[in-house]
């Protein structure tokens, strides 16, 4: 019913805006990697492009955000998709504020990692950030001069869901501004994770310097684990997907960081974070060793190569985690200019001594980016 209202509202009566993003991509693969798959098993076009049209509308408390996507790649049929990212109503009743519908609700502090983001669960380390898709919810918010209290009933009637963003839950947020310091306290209960609770802060030290931090405790949390590794490793090949979500207890997520910004537009960010839901160094060693052992079966009599490559593809699912290792250090140097916005990210994982370097360049002209 709400969607029909948006469809039939004249453009002149509603606030409508659009944004088009065109993302050309070039990909290459490391053929010496244990996880490499030949094109016959996993064809990955080197050249492809992703086009996204965002359409946003607002009218008297109603808000809508939708995306139309087009994906083209060499030697592949174009793919199209349409997503209703947000559709919700904000309204006031008895001097209290309410929201109902599908709405993006991001919480927490931090740039590379936000432990307190209990509802949206945004992956902050993606090279290309997709338009966020909201959570179905009922929300109540009470505002004071220097703070706010928020209660959320997320995904009503959905029950226990493997994907946390679709899991039925109750969430609470308390926000308070004390001088130059923002304080946040959050909590969430769901059948799947039970209790999650934590707090955070962001403090402005002076015109150039700020620092922030947060800590979250999870009574239960999910982690991708390999069934063959849990059974002792006596069997090298699985006949069905062996990567499963395993429930662990008493998890901790934490982040601590600072940023310095100059009058010229240059900024430097330093962040350190810890994530219990990520793999440990020993877990990575185990999955790499298993993959190496599986590759030795290629060409063996009675062992189809497709079965071996299929298992390696299943193993690769561990790369879908937002953090690959538990301990992370991030250095970001960026410049916010009138036309060019360059940035350089250096992510270091002390457990394995690994580095990930990401360079980006934003170009702005008038209202185009």
KASUL-V724591 format. One line per field, one symbol per residue. phi: phi as a letter, one per 30 degrees, with the letter a starting at -180 (. if undefined). psi: psi as a letter, one per 20 degrees, with the letter a starting at -180 (. if undefined). burial: I if it has 9 or more other C-alpha atoms within 8 Angstrom, else O. A space follows every 10 residues. Layout:
phi=???
psi=???
burial=???
This chain:
phi=.ddddddcdd edccdcbbbc ccbdbbbbbc dcddcdbded cbdbddcabb cbccbbbbah jdbbbbbccb bbbdibdecb abbcdbabbc acbhiccbbb kcbdbccjbk cdabedddcd hdddcddcdd ddcdcdabbb bbccdbaabb cbccheidid bddedcddac bbbbbbccic cccbbbabbb ddchcbaaaa bbbddadcbb baaabbcbdb acbdbcdddd cjidccbccb edcbdcdcch cbbabbabbb bcddjdbbbb bbbbbddddd ddddeddddd ddddddddid eicddddddd ddddeddddd ddbdbdcbbb cbcbbccdbc bdabcbcccd dbidbbcbcb bcccahccb
psi=ghhhhhhipq hhiqopqqpp ppnqqpqrqo iiqhjppqhh gmpophprqo ppopopqpol ippppqppqp pqqpkqpqpq qppnhqorpp rqpljqpqqp boqpnprrqq ghpnhjmhgh lpoijqgoor pqprpprpqp ppqahjaqpp ppoplpihap phohijpprp qqppppondj ppqppqqqpq hgicppqarr qppogaihpq qrqqppppgq qqppqphhhh jijhphpqir oioqopprqm qppqqprqqp prhiiqqppp qprpohirqr hhhggghggg gghhhiipiq pjophhhghg hhgghihiii qhphrhpqpp ppprpnahgp nqqppoppoh hjkqqppppq opppodkq.
burial=OOOOOIOOOO OOOIIIOOOO OOOOIOOOOO OOOOIIIOOO IOOOIIIIII IIIIIIIIIO OIIIIIIIII IIIOOOOOOO OOOIIIIIII OOOOOIIIII IIIIOIIIII OOIIIIIIII IOOIOOOOOO OOIIIIIIII IIOOOOIIII IIIIIIOIOI IOOOOIIIII IIIIIIIOOO IIIIIIIIII IIIIIIIIII IIIIIOOIII IIIIIIIIII IIIIIIIIIO OOIOOIIIOO OIIIIOOIOI IIIIIIIIII IOOOIIIIII IIIIIIIIII IOOIOIIIOI IIIIIOIIOO OOIIIOIIII IIIIIIOOOO OOOOIIIIII IIIIIIOOOI IIIIIIIIII IOOOOOOOOO OOOIOOOOO
